[in-house]
Amino acid sequence: MSLLVYCEWLAATQGSIALHESMYMYPIVESTHVLALMLFVGFATILDLRLLGWILKQVPVSQVAERLLPWTIAGFIVMVITGVLLFYAIPVRTYQSIFFRAKVIFLILAGLNVWLFHTRVFTRIAEWDHHVITPTAARRAG
């Protein structure tokens, strides 16, 4: 069974039709998705700019991460849930969109970047936490 056939089946389900045709729920889910995206990207950008040494130079990276990562993770979780609901509402059109496919590729690459950073660079933060200029690997992740 191809993914398109699965998307066509999904589009024909009661929940998908109800969500897509809802006067209130679809716009609420879409707005929540955009707000969660802003929360996620905004806080991730602040952390990345600190890793690059462009802002908050006198604040240790661990403090910036400690304060921002819970909000970043919360934004990511809400963003994923609402993103799945948006896909569920319009699966065929979304699946066929080149922009959606590019988005999925970029999300996979971003997830790989986060995984590499947290498993390799962030584990040694005690060595470089207070440095204004972070190690090359940290700047590359940023």
N, C-alpha and C positions, 0 to 999 in steps of 0.2 A: 504494500500500500504506500503510495507516494505521500509526501507531506501536503501537497495541494488537495488531494482527496480527503485527507484528514481535516484540513482547514475548511473544506466545503461541508463536511459532516458537522464540524464544530459550529459553523455559521448557521446551520439549520436547527441547532438546539434551542429550546425555549429560553434558556438563560441568556444566550448570545443575542437573540432577537429582542428580548425584553430590555437588555442593557443598551443595545444600539438604538432602539426606538424610544427609550425613556427621555422624557422632556427634562428631567432633573438629574437623574443618576449619572448619565454619561458625562454631562458637563462638570458635575461635581468630581467624578473620578479623574477626568482630564485636568481640571484645575488643581486637584490635589497632587497629581503626577508632576505638573510643572512646578508647583511650590516645593515639593520634595526634591526635585531635580535642582532647583535653585539652592536649597539648603545643602545638599550633597556637594555640588560643584563649588559653591561659595566657600565652604569650610575646607574642602580639599585644596582649593586654590590658595587659601591662606597658609595652610601647612606646606604646600609646595613652594610658595614664595619664601617661607622661612628656611626651607631646605636649600633653596638657591642662595640664601643670604641676602635677599633684597629687602626684607622687612623684619621687624622685631628682632634685630640683631643681638640685643642684650638679653633676650629671653631665651632660656635653654629650650632646645627642641623638644625635650621630654615634657616640659610644662605646656608648650603649645599643643603637642599631641594629646596629652592627658585631658586638656579642656575641649579640644575640638573633635577628637575621634568618636566619642559617644554620640555627638550630634551628627557627625558624618555618617556613622553606621545607621543611626535612626533614619536619616534622610534616604540612605540607600535602601533600607528595608521597605519603607513606604513607597519609594520610587519603583522597586521591583514588583511589589504587590499591585500597585495601580497600573504599571506597565503590562502586567499579565492580564489584568481586567480589560485594558484597552485593546490588547490583542484578541482577547476572547470576544469582545464586542464586534470587531471587524476583522476576522482572521484572514479571509481570502485577499482582500485589498492590501492588508498589511504584509502578508507573506509575499505578495507579488511586487511590492515596492522595493526598488533598488536602494532607496534611502534607509529602509528598515534593515535590509541586509548589510549595508555599510555600518549602520549603527550597531548591529550585533557583532560584527567583526571588531569594531573599535572598543566595544564593551569587553570583549574577550581579551584584547590587547591590554586594556586598562586594568582588568582583573589580574592578568599575568604580571603587570608592573607592580601592583599592590602586593601580590604574593611574594615576588622576588624581594621587594623592599622589606617586608615584614619578616621574611625568613632569613635574609642574609645581612642586610644593612642595619635594620632597627635593633637586631639582637645585640649589636655591639655599640649601642648608643652611649653607654657609660664612658667610652673612650673619647667621644667627640661632642658630647652633649653641649658643653659650654663654649665651643668654638664658634666664632663669628662666621668663618668660612667652613662649611661642612665638607666631609670627604667627597671625592669625585663621584662615588657610587650613589651617595645621597642626593647630590645635585642632579645627577643623571635621572634618578627616580622622580625628582621634582619636576 
